[in-house]
Amino acid sequence: MTTPPGLPPGVELIRFLWVDLNGLVRGKGVTRSAYAARMHSGIGMATMRQAAALCDRAAPVPEVDGMEEVRVMADHRTFGLLPHAPGSAAVLSDLLRQDGTPWGACPRTFLRGAVARAEALGFDVVAAFEPEFTLLREAPDGGTVPFDDSLTADNDGFDATNDLVVALIRALRAQGLEPEVYHPEFAAGQHELTIGRAPALRAADEHVWQRVLTRGLARARGLRATFAPVPKPGFRGNGNHLHVSLWHDGRNVFADPADGLGLSATARHFIGGVLAHLPGLLALTTPSVNSYRRFQRGMFAGAFACYGLDNREAAVRVPSRLRGDESGSVNVEFKPCDATANPYLALGAVVHAGLDGVERRLDPGGPMAEDPNTLSGDELTARGVARLPGSLEEALDELLRDELLTSVLGSPLLEIYEAVKRADVRDVKGLDDEQHHALYCTRY
């Protein structure tokens, strides 16, 4: 038996990682000597593990139990070392049936389906995630407090986090990622590091790697990095904004320099589709009870069903173009997204919704130039800005009413997903405020 190429000396344990339907990164490990064989056979996993709710109890779903197995199949192209865990490496994985065909509840397979739909229309999907995270340190009372109390973009914040951030940039670059911009964010302990755009599947994989490395490197320094939407009471929330564009033969088809916003008709139709499906999308992009503590007016969370140029309160922001990359930088930013979402499901669902708009040539209407917080309810209604779900329960109900989204999710993914989220709602309702935040802070 030979070791697959690319397994460096000194690696003794390789984690086969996947992302569950709550957006948690899970895995099983194989030793160096077993790696070659397991790359071919995969690792067995009971289907009930993909039905695990936030408290780690499997939600009841017919025919999803401990008696049926799928295989965790590693994608060797995603192999990377774990600098915070010497001797360990990881690969990202698909969930396949025992005959080697994709399992219907595999998130990477779902995103591939959205990409294939785009390709059938002549488009390549390019994307990037823009996550925020909070750094915490241990407090004398045994709890946690923000690692730093720097202001937004404060130079003191750069100094406080320099060791961790430079190590993270080097680790991301070693994994083939291209980190671009870093700065301390609005709240105490809050930070943001963005990765450059990439083809859709790779972009979602890169987000998983970013979370794994950020949390691991922080832990190695005695800190906690949490991507939870609202990790503590009163904290400003962490978002995970999603940037998307469609390309053809190396050309960004979202770009039209003659348009006032720089948007082509295709881009506007894509926005129209996203806005049309926005209520149901939230069940996949802000998919936790904790999400709706952040998803409020005035939080730059995209809590209004509209779009606009650099409008940070609109659900769809059109970022202003970058000098020197005026065409390539045109994209739509989907703001109501956070790190409790499975990135493959979130990106895939947004792509499906946008492509529906392209296919049906949906008109998003005019852009919102004002801060929607300044408009009354009647004014918002007159502008066609619909009310969005105010809780995960409402978002799930909207998802089930959305024929497109339920169709593309299909079975068993839709049934498992709903069961997991309904279980989360029930479990979290039994927690007090401190327990609620502690749960999300540690899980994410």
C-alpha positions as CSV (number, residue, x, y, z in Angstrom):
1,M,0.0,0.0,0.0
2,T,1.4,3.4,-1.0
3,T,0.8,6.7,0.6
4,P,-1.0,9.2,-1.6
5,P,1.2,11.9,-3.0
6,G,1.4,15.1,-1.0
7,L,1.3,13.6,2.5
8,P,4.3,15.3,4.2
9,P,6.6,13.7,6.6
10,G,5.6,14.1,10.3
11,V,1.9,14.0,9.7
12,E,0.4,11.3,11.9
13,L,-3.3,12.1,11.9
14,I,-5.5,13.3,9.1
15,R,-8.9,14.7,9.9
16,F,-11.7,14.0,7.4
17,L,-13.8,17.1,7.9
18,W,-17.4,17.9,6.8
19,V,-19.8,20.6,7.8
20,D,-23.1,19.6,9.4
21,L,-26.5,21.2,8.8
22,N,-25.9,23.6,11.7
23,G,-22.7,24.9,10.1
24,L,-20.5,23.1,12.7
25,V,-17.3,21.6,11.4
26,R,-17.1,17.9,12.3
27,G,-14.6,15.2,11.5
28,K,-13.2,11.7,11.9
29,G,-9.5,11.1,11.9
30,V,-7.3,8.4,10.2
31,T,-3.7,7.6,10.9
32,R,-0.9,8.0,8.4
33,S,-0.8,4.3,7.7
34,A,-4.5,4.1,7.0
35,Y,-4.8,7.2,4.9
36,A,-4.2,5.6,1.5
37,A,-6.9,3.0,2.0
38,R,-9.4,5.4,3.5
39,M,-9.0,7.8,0.6
40,H,-10.5,5.0,-1.5
41,S,-13.0,3.6,1.0
42,G,-14.0,6.6,3.0
43,I,-15.0,6.5,6.7
44,G,-18.4,5.2,7.8
45,M,-20.8,7.6,9.3
46,A,-24.4,7.0,10.6
47,T,-26.8,9.2,8.7
48,M,-28.2,10.3,12.1
49,R,-25.0,12.3,12.6
50,Q,-26.2,14.8,9.9
51,A,-29.4,15.2,11.9
52,A,-27.6,16.3,15.0
53,A,-29.1,19.4,16.5
54,L,-27.1,22.1,18.3
55,C,-27.2,20.2,21.6
56,D,-25.8,17.1,19.7
57,R,-29.0,15.1,19.9
58,A,-30.2,13.6,16.6
59,A,-33.5,15.1,15.5
60,P,-36.0,12.4,14.6
61,V,-36.2,12.0,10.8
62,P,-37.8,8.9,9.1
63,E,-35.1,6.6,7.7
64,V,-32.3,8.7,9.1
65,D,-30.9,6.7,12.0
66,G,-28.0,4.7,13.4
67,M,-28.9,1.7,11.1
68,E,-27.9,3.4,7.8
69,E,-24.4,4.5,6.9
70,V,-22.9,6.9,4.4
71,R,-19.2,7.4,3.6
72,V,-17.1,10.5,4.5
73,M,-15.0,10.8,1.4
74,A,-12.0,13.1,1.5
75,D,-11.2,15.5,-1.3
76,H,-7.4,15.3,-1.4
77,R,-7.3,18.6,-3.3
78,T,-8.3,20.3,-0.1
79,F,-5.5,18.8,2.0
80,G,-3.8,21.1,4.4
81,L,-1.6,21.1,7.5
82,L,-2.9,22.3,10.9
83,P,-0.2,24.6,12.2
84,H,-1.9,24.9,15.6
85,A,-1.9,21.0,15.9
86,P,1.6,19.8,15.0
87,G,1.5,16.3,13.4
88,S,-2.1,16.7,12.2
89,A,-3.6,17.6,8.9
90,A,-7.1,17.8,7.4
91,V,-9.0,17.4,4.3
92,L,-12.6,18.5,3.5
93,S,-15.0,15.8,2.6
94,D,-18.2,14.8,0.7
95,L,-20.9,12.5,2.0
96,L,-21.5,9.7,-0.4
97,R,-23.7,6.6,-0.4
98,Q,-21.9,3.2,-0.1
99,D,-22.1,2.8,-3.9
100,G,-20.2,6.0,-4.4
101,T,-23.1,8.2,-5.5
102,P,-23.7,11.5,-3.7
103,W,-26.0,11.4,-0.7
104,G,-28.9,13.8,-0.9
105,A,-27.9,15.5,2.4
106,C,-24.4,16.3,1.4
107,P,-23.9,20.1,1.5
108,R,-21.0,20.2,-0.9
109,T,-23.1,18.2,-3.4
110,F,-25.9,20.8,-3.0
111,L,-23.5,23.7,-3.9
112,R,-22.3,21.7,-6.9
113,G,-25.8,21.5,-8.1
114,A,-26.2,25.3,-8.0
115,V,-22.9,25.7,-9.9
116,A,-24.0,23.1,-12.5
117,R,-27.3,25.1,-13.0
118,A,-25.2,28.2,-13.6
119,E,-22.9,26.4,-16.0
120,A,-26.0,25.2,-18.0
121,L,-26.9,28.9,-18.4
122,G,-23.3,29.7,-19.5
123,F,-22.1,31.2,-16.2
124,D,-19.3,30.5,-13.8
125,V,-20.1,31.4,-10.1
126,V,-17.4,33.4,-8.3
127,A,-17.8,34.1,-4.6
128,A,-16.2,35.2,-1.4
129,F,-17.2,35.1,2.3
130,E,-16.5,38.1,4.6
131,P,-16.7,36.8,8.2
132,E,-16.4,38.7,11.4
133,F,-15.2,37.0,14.6
134,T,-14.8,38.0,18.3
135,L,-11.6,37.3,20.2
136,L,-12.1,36.5,23.9
137,R,-9.7,35.8,26.8
138,E,-10.2,34.2,30.2
139,A,-11.4,36.5,32.9
140,P,-10.4,36.3,36.6
141,D,-13.9,34.9,37.5
142,G,-13.5,32.1,35.0
143,G,-15.6,33.6,32.3
144,T,-14.5,35.4,29.2
145,V,-14.0,39.0,28.2
146,P,-13.0,40.7,24.9
147,F,-9.3,40.2,24.2
148,D,-9.0,43.9,23.3
149,D,-11.1,47.0,23.6
150,S,-9.9,48.8,20.5
151,L,-12.0,51.1,18.4
152,T,-13.0,50.4,14.8
153,A,-9.9,50.2,12.6
154,D,-7.9,51.4,15.7
155,N,-4.1,51.0,15.3
156,D,-3.9,49.7,18.9
157,G,-6.1,46.9,17.8
158,F,-3.6,45.9,15.1
159,D,-0.9,45.8,17.7
160,A,-3.0,43.8,20.1
161,T,-3.7,41.1,17.6
162,N,-0.6,41.2,15.5
163,D,0.9,37.8,16.6
164,L,-2.3,35.9,15.9
165,V,-3.3,37.7,12.7
166,V,0.1,37.4,11.1
167,A,0.2,33.7,12.0
168,L,-3.3,33.3,10.5
169,I,-2.4,35.1,7.3
170,R,0.7,32.8,6.9
171,A,-1.4,29.7,7.6
172,L,-4.1,30.7,5.1
173,R,-1.5,31.5,2.4
174,A,0.2,28.1,3.0
175,Q,-3.2,26.5,2.3
176,G,-3.4,28.4,-1.0
177,L,-5.8,31.0,0.1
178,E,-5.4,34.7,-0.6
179,P,-6.1,36.9,2.4
180,E,-6.6,40.5,1.4
181,V,-7.9,42.9,4.1
182,Y,-7.8,42.9,7.9
183,H,-9.0,45.4,10.5
184,P,-10.5,45.6,14.0
185,E,-14.2,45.9,13.7
186,F,-16.9,47.9,15.5
187,A,-17.2,46.1,18.8
188,A,-14.6,45.3,21.5
189,G,-12.7,42.1,20.5
190,Q,-14.3,42.0,17.1
191,H,-12.2,41.5,14.0
192,E,-12.5,40.9,10.3
193,L,-10.1,39.2,7.8
194,T,-11.3,38.9,4.2
195,I,-10.3,36.3,1.6
196,G,-10.2,37.1,-2.2
197,R,-12.8,35.8,-4.6
198,A,-12.7,32.3,-5.9
199,P,-14.9,29.8,-7.8
200,A,-17.9,29.0,-5.7
201,L,-17.0,25.6,-4.3
202,R,-13.5,26.7,-3.5
203,A,-14.8,29.9,-1.8
204,A,-17.0,27.8,0.5
205,D,-14.1,25.4,1.2
206,E,-11.9,28.4,2.0
207,H,-14.4,29.8,4.5
208,V,-14.3,26.4,6.3
209,W,-10.5,26.5,6.4
210,Q,-10.6,30.1,7.6
211,R,-12.8,29.2,10.6
212,V,-10.8,26.1,11.4
213,L,-7.5,27.9,11.4
214,T,-8.7,31.0,13.2
215,R,-10.2,29.1,16.0
216,G,-7.3,26.7,16.2
217,L,-4.6,29.4,16.2
218,A,-6.5,31.4,18.8
219,R,-6.9,28.3,21.1
220,A,-3.1,27.6,20.8
221,R,-2.6,31.1,22.3
222,G,-5.0,30.7,25.1
223,L,-7.8,32.7,23.4
224,R,-11.2,31.9,22.0
225,A,-12.2,33.0,18.6
226,T,-16.0,32.8,18.1
227,F,-17.9,33.5,14.9
228,A,-21.3,33.4,16.7
229,P,-23.7,36.0,15.5
230,V,-24.1,37.5,19.1
231,P,-21.6,35.7,21.4
232,K,-22.5,37.7,24.5
233,P,-25.4,39.9,25.7
234,G,-25.0,43.5,24.4
235,F,-22.3,42.6,21.9
236,R,-22.5,43.9,18.3
237,G,-23.1,40.9,16.1
238,N,-20.8,39.0,13.8
239,G,-21.9,38.7,10.2
240,N,-20.6,36.6,7.4
241,H,-21.4,38.7,4.3
242,L,-21.5,36.8,1.0
243,H,-20.2,38.2,-2.2
244,V,-21.4,36.7,-5.6
245,S,-20.8,37.4,-9.3
246,L,-21.4,35.5,-12.5
247,W,-18.6,35.2,-15.1
248,H,-18.4,33.9,-18.7
249,D,-15.1,33.2,-20.5
250,G,-13.2,35.2,-18.0
251,R,-15.5,38.2,-18.2
252,N,-17.6,39.5,-15.3
253,V,-21.2,39.5,-16.7
254,F,-22.4,41.5,-13.7
255,A,-20.4,44.5,-14.9
256,D,-21.8,47.2,-17.2
257,P,-19.7,50.5,-17.1
258,A,-22.5,52.4,-18.8
259,D,-24.9,51.7,-15.9
260,G,-25.1,54.1,-13.0
261,L,-24.4,51.4,-10.5
262,G,-22.1,49.5,-12.8
263,L,-24.6,46.7,-13.0
264,S,-25.6,44.7,-16.1
265,A,-29.2,43.6,-16.7
266,T,-28.1,40.1,-15.7
267,A,-26.9,41.4,-12.3
268,R,-30.2,43.3,-11.7
269,H,-32.2,40.2,-12.6
270,F,-30.0,38.2,-10.2
271,I,-30.8,40.7,-7.4
272,G,-34.4,40.5,-8.3
273,G,-34.3,36.7,-7.7
274,V,-32.5,37.1,-4.4
275,L,-35.1,39.6,-3.2
276,A,-38.0,37.5,-4.4
277,H,-36.8,34.5,-2.3
278,L,-35.3,36.5,0.6
279,P,-37.8,35.4,3.3
280,G,-37.1,31.7,2.7
281,L,-33.4,32.3,2.1
282,L,-33.0,33.5,5.7
283,A,-33.7,30.0,7.0
284,L,-30.5,29.0,5.3
285,T,-28.4,32.1,5.7
286,T,-29.4,33.3,9.2
287,P,-30.4,29.9,10.4
288,S,-30.1,30.0,14.2
289,V,-32.1,31.4,17.1
290,N,-29.0,33.5,17.9
291,S,-29.0,35.0,14.4
292,Y,-32.1,37.0,15.1
293,R,-30.5,38.8,18.0
294,R,-28.1,40.3,15.5
295,F,-30.6,40.5,12.6
296,Q,-32.0,43.8,13.7
297,R,-32.3,47.4,12.4
298,G,-29.2,49.5,12.8
299,M,-26.8,46.6,13.0
300,F,-25.7,46.6,9.3
301,A,-27.2,43.1,9.1
302,G,-29.2,43.7,5.9
303,A,-32.5,43.6,7.7
304,F,-34.4,45.4,4.9
305,A,-35.6,43.6,1.7
306,C,-34.0,46.1,-0.7
307,Y,-30.8,46.8,-2.5
308,G,-28.6,49.8,-3.0
309,L,-25.1,51.2,-3.8
310,D,-23.0,50.8,-0.6
311,N,-26.2,50.6,1.4
312,R,-25.2,48.6,4.5
313,E,-28.7,48.2,5.8
314,A,-30.0,46.7,2.6
315,A,-30.2,43.0,2.3
316,V,-28.3,43.3,-1.0
317,R,-25.5,45.8,-1.1
318,V,-23.9,46.8,-4.4
319,P,-20.3,47.6,-3.4
320,S,-18.7,50.5,-5.2
321,R,-16.2,49.5,-7.8
322,L,-12.4,49.3,-7.0
323,R,-10.1,51.5,-9.0
324,G,-7.9,49.4,-11.2
325,D,-10.4,46.5,-11.2
326,E,-13.6,48.3,-12.1
327,S,-15.1,45.4,-14.0
328,G,-13.8,42.5,-12.0
329,S,-14.8,44.0,-8.7
330,V,-18.5,44.3,-9.5
331,N,-20.5,41.9,-7.4
332,V,-23.6,41.7,-5.2
333,E,-23.1,41.4,-1.4
334,F,-25.7,39.4,0.4
335,K,-25.6,40.8,3.9
336,P,-28.1,38.7,6.0
337,C,-25.7,35.8,6.4
338,D,-23.7,34.6,9.4
339,A,-21.4,31.8,10.4
340,T,-24.2,29.6,11.9
341,A,-25.0,28.9,8.3
342,N,-23.6,25.9,6.4
343,P,-21.6,27.9,3.8
344,Y,-22.3,25.4,1.0
345,L,-26.1,25.6,1.7
346,A,-26.1,29.4,2.1
347,L,-24.1,30.0,-1.1
348,G,-25.9,27.4,-3.1
349,A,-29.3,28.8,-2.1
350,V,-28.4,32.4,-2.9
351,V,-27.1,31.2,-6.3
352,H,-30.3,29.3,-7.0
353,A,-32.4,32.3,-6.1
354,G,-30.4,34.7,-8.2
355,L,-30.5,32.4,-11.2
356,D,-34.2,32.1,-10.9
357,G,-34.3,35.9,-11.2
358,V,-32.0,35.7,-14.3
359,E,-34.2,33.0,-15.9
360,R,-37.4,34.9,-15.2
361,R,-35.9,38.3,-15.9
362,L,-37.1,39.6,-12.5
363,D,-37.0,43.4,-12.0
364,P,-35.7,44.4,-8.5
365,G,-37.0,47.9,-8.9
366,G,-35.0,50.9,-8.1
367,P,-32.1,51.0,-5.6
368,M,-32.6,52.3,-2.1
369,A,-30.4,55.4,-1.8
370,E,-31.5,56.3,1.7
371,D,-30.8,54.6,5.0
372,P,-34.0,52.5,5.4
373,N,-33.8,53.0,9.2
374,T,-35.0,56.6,8.6
375,L,-38.2,55.6,6.8
376,S,-41.5,54.8,8.4
377,G,-43.3,51.5,8.0
378,D,-45.7,53.1,5.5
379,E,-42.8,54.6,3.5
380,L,-41.1,51.2,3.4
381,T,-44.3,49.5,2.2
382,A,-44.7,52.2,-0.5
383,R,-41.2,51.5,-1.7
384,G,-42.0,47.7,-1.9
385,V,-39.7,46.8,1.0
386,A,-41.3,43.7,2.5
387,R,-41.2,42.7,6.1
388,L,-38.7,39.9,6.8
389,P,-39.0,37.1,9.3
390,G,-38.2,38.1,12.8
391,S,-37.3,34.6,14.1
392,L,-36.0,31.3,12.9
393,E,-39.4,29.8,13.2
394,E,-40.9,32.4,10.8
395,A,-38.0,31.9,8.4
396,L,-38.5,28.2,8.4
397,D,-42.2,28.7,7.6
398,E,-41.2,31.0,4.7
399,L,-38.7,28.4,3.4
400,L,-41.4,25.7,3.3
401,R,-43.6,28.1,1.3
402,D,-40.9,28.8,-1.2
403,E,-41.4,26.3,-4.1
404,L,-38.0,27.0,-5.7
405,L,-36.0,26.5,-2.5
406,T,-37.8,23.4,-1.4
407,S,-37.4,21.9,-4.8
408,V,-33.6,22.5,-5.1
409,L,-33.0,21.3,-1.5
410,G,-35.0,18.1,-2.2
411,S,-35.2,15.0,-0.1
412,P,-33.8,14.0,2.4
413,L,-31.9,17.3,2.8
414,L,-35.1,19.4,3.3
415,E,-36.6,17.0,5.9
416,I,-33.4,16.7,7.9
417,Y,-32.7,20.4,7.8
418,E,-36.1,21.3,9.0
419,A,-36.0,18.7,11.8
420,V,-32.6,19.9,13.0
421,K,-33.7,23.6,13.1
422,R,-37.1,22.9,14.8
423,A,-35.2,20.9,17.4
424,D,-32.8,23.8,17.9
425,V,-35.7,26.2,18.4
426,R,-37.2,23.9,21.1
427,D,-33.9,23.3,22.8
428,V,-32.8,26.9,23.0
429,K,-36.2,28.1,24.3
430,G,-35.3,26.1,27.5
431,L,-32.1,28.1,28.1
432,D,-31.8,31.3,30.1
433,D,-30.0,34.3,28.5
434,E,-26.6,33.4,29.9
435,Q,-26.9,29.8,28.8
436,H,-28.1,30.8,25.3
437,H,-25.1,33.0,24.6
438,A,-22.6,30.5,26.1
439,L,-23.9,27.8,23.8
440,Y,-23.5,29.8,20.6
441,C,-20.2,31.3,21.8
442,T,-18.6,27.9,22.3
443,R,-20.2,26.1,19.3
444,Y,-19.2,28.8,16.8
